[in-house]
């Protein structure tokens, strides 16, 4: 494998990037909870599919993924690093392909993947997520979402 030309500072910064319980994810969970929603966190919605959702509404079969603008190639805020440009483009495009594959696999199993970008406001994202959850619960009892 080709060694990346990077600095110790960059290596340290990248190694400290959180993949769970990020500030954006926690803010979204708080906004959902404040609206009475109940959910599970960091769960694999579908057995046999090695993909973990950040927030899961089991009865409605909705899986929420909070995607970082850099790591998932946000169409509004994505940046392409100049150092190791080929490596990073391959990495980010691979993440995009995996995200699309995840959405397809979940849909095939009757689930809906909802993607929230890190730049979205927590309140707006929570309202969007809860609208989706409510639309998938048609015919279910009224009230906050029960956990999975």
Beta strands, then each sheet from edge to edge (+ up, - down):
strand 1: 40-43
strand 2: 53-57
strand 3: 62-67
strand 4: 112-117
sheet 1: 1+ 2- 3+ 4+
end
